[in-house]
Amino acid sequence: MTRLQDTPLFERSAANPILTAADVPYVVNSVFNPGAALVGDETVLLVRAEDLRGISQLHVARSADGVSNWRFDPEPLLRSDVDHFPEEIWGCEDPRLTWLPEREEWVIAYTAYSRRGPLVSLATTRDFHSVQRLGPVMPPEDKDAALFPRRFDGRWAMIHRPSPLRGGAHMWVSFSPDLLHWGDHTLLMEARDGGWWDAGKIGLGPPPLETPDGWLVLYHGVHLTAAGPIYRAGLALLAREDPRTVLHRTDEWVFGPHAPYELTGDVAQVVFPSGWVLDEDADRLRVYYGAADSAVGLATARFSDVRARVLDAPTGSGLDEARA
């Protein structure tokens, strides 16, 4: 009998890579790790564009079909503003986009690269033409952050990944009454130990997606090898009314580097999902990801298949299995 885990879940777009450095309207080294949003009839990607200094800015690209004919805005949406936000001295990186219906605006969680290391900063926008920075909300080192789209008991919630001086790098969830002051920090999901594909370091991919079963999470895991790290992606499901509770977590990765543009680049063997768009009527989930820290790829799946895969996964966070 064929297991769900034996069936490929995601299919790469025939147009991959859908964005490369050649598509940006100025000279850059690479473009990758996009946040994704559906704005009206357009798909918007907020991509990380790394210039020839090695400093990244966040630039908007728009497409009618979310696959081709991308149009870049003339200037970056978020360019380092060191005079007012010194924590951005080495750039703005890896955005995640969450629509907040209560506020009728998008919140951008991004990595500001400071002299003391990367940290989580927030900004808001309604149209991806103008932006308002809220500033840093987590100290370094911290990254891979995204907000949930609604409050829990009156508080906003955000998943993020601090990096401790000792031990692995794990996913945490924190809460805020106003998006500015964050606390009640809770360990959410640990990187596993030993030879697992997600041992040592994990981090959130796109923002959590609410489903009838719970909050769907796509996260990356890093496996260290003699040839360097391999970045792959797995699934987890959190309780709808308490995002601190992990209901399911896949043992196996569901998406990993395979195509040439994922195996070779500035950082080889990397798929880094950071944005997704759901079409419930078409039962179609589009996942946008960074490929080898050099280009942007697109993978699609039937949403019903993704739900089935995570519901078929072991219950809980997988910690007991990892420590066995």
Residue pairs with C-beta under 8 A, 6 or more apart in sequence:
4 308
4 309
4 312
5 250
5 251
5 252
5 309
5 312
7 305
9 254
9 255
9 301
9 305
9 306
9 309
10 254
10 255
10 287
10 299
10 300
10 301
11 299
11 300
11 301
12 259
12 297
12 298
12 299
13 67
13 297
13 298
13 299
13 300
15 67
15 68
15 298
16 259
16 261
16 291
16 297
16 298
17 261
17 291
17 295
17 296
17 297
18 67
18 68
18 70
18 296
18 297
18 298
19 31
19 34
19 45
19 47
19 61
19 70
19 295
19 296
20 31
20 294
20 295
20 296
21 28
21 29
21 30
21 31
21 49
21 294
21 295
23 31
23 61
23 70
23 72
24 31
24 49
24 59
24 72
25 72
25 74
26 51
27 51
27 52
28 49
28 50
28 51
28 52
29 50
29 51
29 52
29 54
29 266
30 49
30 50
30 265
30 266
30 293
30 294
30 295
31 47
31 48
31 49
31 50
31 59
31 294
31 295
31 296
32 47
32 48
32 50
32 272
32 290
32 291
32 292
32 293
32 294
32 295
32 296
33 47
33 48
33 93
33 94
33 95
33 272
33 274
33 289
33 290
33 293
34 45
34 46
34 47
34 48
34 61
34 95
34 274
34 275
34 288
34 289
34 290
34 296
35 45
35 46
35 95
35 96
35 97
35 108
35 206
35 274
35 275
36 43
36 44
36 45
36 46
36 97
36 206
36 274
36 275
36 276
36 277
36 286
36 288
37 43
37 44
37 46
37 97
37 99
37 106
37 128
37 275
37 277
38 44
38 277
39 127
39 128
41 64
42 62
42 63
42 64
43 62
43 63
43 64
43 65
43 66
43 277
43 286
44 60
44 61
44 62
44 97
44 128
45 60
45 61
45 62
45 63
45 70
45 275
45 288
45 296
46 58
46 59
46 60
46 77
46 78
46 95
46 97
46 108
46 128
46 275
47 58
47 59
47 60
47 61
47 296
48 56
48 57
48 58
48 92
48 93
48 94
48 95
48 290
49 56
49 57
49 58
49 59
49 76
50 56
50 91
51 57
55 80
55 90
55 91
56 91
56 92
56 93
56 113
57 76
57 78
57 79
57 80
57 91
57 92
58 76
58 77
58 78
58 79
58 92
58 93
58 95
58 108
58 110
59 72
59 73
59 76
59 77
60 72
60 73
60 76
60 77
60 128
60 129
61 70
61 71
61 72
61 73
62 70
62 71
62 73
63 69
63 70
63 71
66 277
66 286
66 298
67 298
73 128
73 129
77 125
77 128
77 129
77 131
78 92
78 95
78 108
78 110
78 123
78 131
78 133
79 92
80 88
80 89
80 90
80 91
80 92
81 88
81 133
82 88
82 89
84 133
85 112
85 121
85 133
85 135
85 136
86 114
87 112
87 113
87 114
87 119
87 121
87 135
87 136
88 112
88 113
88 114
88 121
89 113
89 114
89 115
90 113
90 114
90 115
91 112
91 113
92 110
92 111
92 112
92 113
92 121
93 110
93 111
93 112
93 113
93 118
93 143
94 110
94 111
94 143
94 144
94 274
95 108
95 109
95 110
95 274
96 108
96 109
96 110
96 145
96 146
96 147
96 204
96 206
96 207
96 274
96 275
97 106
97 107
97 108
97 207
97 275
98 106
98 107
98 109
98 146
98 147
98 148
98 149
98 207
99 105
99 106
99 149
100 106
100 107
100 147
100 149
100 150
101 149
101 150
102 150
102 151
103 124
104 126
105 124
105 125
105 126
106 124
106 125
106 126
106 128
107 122
107 123
107 124
107 147
107 179
108 122
108 123
108 124
108 125
108 131
109 120
109 121
109 122
109 145
109 146
109 147
109 158
109 160
110 120
110 121
110 122
110 123
111 118
111 119
111 120
111 121
111 143
111 144
111 145
112 118
112 119
112 120
112 121
112 136
114 136
114 140
116 139
116 140
117 140
117 141
118 140
118 141
118 142
118 143
119 136
119 138
119 139
119 140
119 141
119 142
119 143
120 136
120 137
120 138
120 142
120 143
120 145
120 158
120 160
121 133
121 134
121 135
121 136
121 137
122 133
122 134
122 135
122 137
122 179
123 131
123 132
123 133
123 134
124 131
124 132
124 134
125 131
125 132
134 179
134 180
135 180
137 158
137 176
137 179
137 180
137 182
138 145
138 160
138 162
138 174
138 182
141 162
141 163
142 160
142 161
142 162
142 163
143 160
143 161
143 163
143 203
144 159
144 160
144 161
144 171
144 203
144 204
144 220
145 158
145 159
145 160
145 161
145 204
146 158
146 159
146 204
146 206
146 207
146 208
147 156
147 157
147 158
147 207
148 156
148 157
148 158
148 159
148 207
148 208
148 215
148 243
149 207
149 210
150 210
151 157
152 175
152 241
152 242
152 243
154 177
155 175
155 176
155 177
155 184
156 175
156 176
156 177
156 178
156 179
157 173
157 174
157 175
157 176
157 243
158 173
158 174
158 175
158 176
158 182
159 171
159 172
159 173
159 188
159 204
159 208
159 217
159 243
160 171
160 172
160 173
160 174
160 204
161 169
161 170
161 171
161 172
161 202
161 203
161 204
162 169
162 170
162 172
163 169
168 190
168 191
168 193
168 199
168 200
168 201
169 191
169 200
169 201
169 202
169 203
170 187
170 188
170 189
170 190
170 191
170 202
171 187
171 188
171 189
171 190
171 202
171 203
171 204
171 219
172 185
172 186
172 187
172 188
173 185
173 186
173 188
173 243
173 244
174 182
174 183
174 184
174 185
174 186
175 182
175 183
175 184
176 182
176 183
186 244
188 238
188 243
188 244
188 246
188 317
189 202
189 219
189 236
189 246
189 249
189 317
189 318
190 202
190 317
190 319
190 322
191 198
191 199
191 200
191 201
191 202
191 221
191 222
192 198
192 199
192 221
192 318
192 319
192 322
193 199
193 200
193 322
193 323
194 322
195 223
196 221
196 223
196 322
197 221
197 223
197 230
197 232
197 234
197 252
197 253
197 256
198 219
198 220
198 221
198 222
198 223
198 232
198 234
198 253
199 221
199 223
199 224
199 322
200 222
200 223
200 224
201 221
201 222
202 219
202 220
202 221
202 222
203 219
203 220
204 217
204 219
204 220
205 217
205 218
205 219
205 220
205 233
205 272
205 273
205 274
205 276
205 289
206 218
206 273
206 274
206 275
206 276
206 287
208 215
208 216
208 217
208 238
208 243
209 215
209 216
209 217
209 276
209 278
210 216
210 240
211 237
211 307
213 237
213 247
213 307
213 310
213 311
214 237
214 238
214 239
214 240
214 247
215 237
215 238
215 239
215 240
215 243
216 235
216 237
216 306
216 307
216 310
217 235
217 236
217 237
217 238
218 233
218 234
218 235
218 273
218 276
218 287
219 233
219 234
219 235
219 236
220 231
220 232
220 233
220 271
220 272
220 273
221 231
221 232
221 233
221 234
221 253
222 229
222 230
222 231
223 229
223 230
223 232
227 269
228 268
228 269
229 267
229 269
229 270
230 256
230 257
230 269
230 270
231 256
231 257
231 269
231 270
231 271
231 272
232 253
232 255
232 256
232 257
232 271
233 253
233 254
233 255
233 256
233 271
233 273
233 289
234 249
234 250
234 252
234 253
234 254
235 248
235 249
235 250
235 254
235 306
235 309
235 310
235 313
236 246
236 248
236 249
236 250
236 310
236 313
236 317
237 246
237 247
237 248
237 249
237 310
237 311
237 313
238 244
238 245
238 246
238 247
239 245
239 247
246 316
246 317
246 318
247 315
247 316
248 310
248 311
248 313
248 314
248 315
248 316
249 313
249 314
249 316
249 317
249 318
250 309
250 310
250 313
250 314
251 313
251 314
251 318
251 321
254 309
255 271
255 273
255 287
255 289
255 299
256 271
257 263
257 268
257 269
257 270
257 271
257 291
257 292
259 291
259 297
261 291
261 292
261 294
261 295
261 297
262 269
262 270
262 271
262 291
262 292
262 297
263 269
263 292
264 292
265 291
265 292
265 293
265 294
265 295
266 292
266 293
266 294
267 292
267 293
267 294
268 292
269 292
270 290
270 291
270 292
270 293
271 289
271 290
271 291
271 297
272 289
272 290
272 291
272 293
273 287
273 288
273 289
274 288
274 289
274 290
275 287
275 288
275 289
276 285
276 286
276 287
276 288
277 285
277 286
277 288
278 284
278 285
278 286
278 303
279 285
279 286
280 303
283 302
283 303
283 304
284 300
284 301
284 302
284 303
285 300
285 301
285 302
285 303
285 306
286 298
286 299
286 300
287 298
287 299
287 300
287 301
288 296
288 297
288 298
289 296
289 297
289 298
289 299
290 296
290 297
291 297
314 321
